[in-house]
Amino acid sequence: MPVIGYLCPESPVPFASRLKAFHDGLGETGYIVGRNVAIEYQWADGQYKKLPALAADLAARNVDLIVAPGGAPVALAAKASAANKTIVFEMGGDPVQLGVVDSLSRPGGNI
């Protein structure tokens, strides 16, 4: 069963709508949590200084990929800590300008 690491800058309540959308999207592609995919969560509870340690913890676990919602700080923490894991991120800003990827057409690395 694939395992997804979910690195979140906040707590579950403020991210409830994103979590629902994430679970719905997984379901639309045939992945049902507990049936054929598992998710390990790390919550920073608004303490962004915790993100690097939480990302490193996920990277050390047996996760197949890391989901990093919530903007550049989350994506950058995952990128710095998880060179051997695939990272999927979302953000409203420009990921090239924010230093998350090299370019949109060729992001580079594992992100």
C-alpha positions as CSV (number, residue, x, y, z in Angstrom):
1,M,0.0,0.0,0.0
2,P,1.5,3.4,-0.9
3,V,2.1,5.8,1.9
4,I,1.7,9.6,1.5
5,G,3.4,12.0,3.9
6,Y,1.4,15.1,4.4
7,L,3.3,18.2,5.7
8,C,1.0,21.0,6.8
9,P,1.9,24.4,8.2
10,E,-1.3,24.6,10.2
11,S,-3.5,22.3,12.2
12,P,-6.3,20.1,10.8
13,V,-9.2,22.6,11.4
14,P,-7.9,25.5,9.2
15,F,-7.0,23.0,6.5
16,A,-10.3,21.0,6.6
17,S,-11.4,22.2,3.1
18,R,-8.0,21.4,1.6
19,L,-7.9,18.0,3.3
20,K,-11.4,17.2,2.0
21,A,-10.4,18.2,-1.5
22,F,-7.2,16.2,-1.3
23,H,-9.1,13.1,-0.1
24,D,-11.8,13.6,-2.8
25,G,-9.1,13.9,-5.4
26,L,-7.5,10.7,-4.2
27,G,-10.8,9.0,-4.3
28,E,-11.5,10.2,-7.9
29,T,-8.3,8.4,-9.0
30,G,-9.2,5.2,-7.1
31,Y,-7.2,5.8,-3.9
32,I,-9.2,5.3,-0.7
33,V,-7.5,6.0,2.6
34,G,-7.3,2.9,4.7
35,R,-8.1,0.6,1.7
36,N,-5.3,1.1,-0.8
37,V,-3.4,4.2,0.4
38,A,-2.2,5.4,3.8
39,I,-1.4,9.0,4.9
40,E,1.0,10.1,7.6
41,Y,0.4,13.6,8.7
42,Q,2.8,16.2,10.2
43,W,1.1,19.4,11.5
44,A,3.1,22.5,12.3
45,D,0.2,24.2,14.1
46,G,1.1,27.6,12.7
47,Q,4.7,27.3,13.9
48,Y,6.6,27.5,10.7
49,K,9.9,27.0,12.4
50,K,8.9,23.4,12.9
51,L,8.5,22.7,9.2
52,P,12.1,21.6,8.5
53,A,12.1,19.0,11.4
54,L,8.6,17.8,10.5
55,A,9.7,17.4,6.8
56,A,12.9,15.5,7.9
57,D,10.7,13.2,10.0
58,L,8.5,12.4,7.0
59,A,11.6,11.9,4.8
60,A,13.0,9.4,7.3
61,R,9.7,7.4,7.3
62,N,8.7,4.9,4.7
63,V,6.6,7.4,2.7
64,D,6.4,7.2,-1.1
65,L,5.9,10.9,-1.6
66,I,5.4,14.0,0.4
67,V,2.5,16.4,-0.2
68,A,3.4,20.0,0.8
69,P,0.3,22.3,0.7
70,G,0.3,25.8,2.0
71,G,2.9,27.8,0.1
72,A,6.6,28.2,-0.4
73,P,7.7,27.7,3.2
74,V,6.2,24.2,3.3
75,A,7.5,23.3,-0.2
76,L,11.0,24.6,0.6
77,A,11.2,22.7,3.9
78,A,10.2,19.5,2.1
79,K,12.6,20.1,-0.7
80,A,15.5,20.7,1.7
81,S,14.8,17.6,3.8
82,A,13.6,15.0,1.4
83,A,16.0,14.8,-1.6
84,N,15.1,11.1,-2.1
85,K,11.3,11.6,-2.0
86,T,8.9,12.9,-4.6
87,I,7.3,16.1,-3.4
88,V,4.0,17.5,-4.7
89,F,3.2,21.1,-3.7
90,E,0.6,23.8,-4.2
91,M,1.0,27.5,-3.8
92,G,-0.5,30.8,-5.0
93,G,2.8,32.5,-5.7
94,D,5.3,32.0,-8.4
95,P,7.4,28.9,-7.5
96,V,10.3,30.0,-9.8
97,Q,10.5,33.4,-8.2
98,L,10.2,31.9,-4.7
99,G,13.1,29.5,-5.4
100,V,11.0,26.3,-5.2
101,V,11.7,25.1,-8.7
102,D,14.1,26.0,-11.5
103,S,11.4,26.5,-14.1
104,L,7.8,25.5,-14.7
105,S,8.6,23.4,-17.7
106,R,11.6,21.7,-16.0
107,P,11.2,22.0,-12.3
108,G,14.4,19.9,-11.6
109,G,15.1,17.6,-8.7
110,N,12.3,15.7,-7.0
111,I,9.7,18.5,-6.7
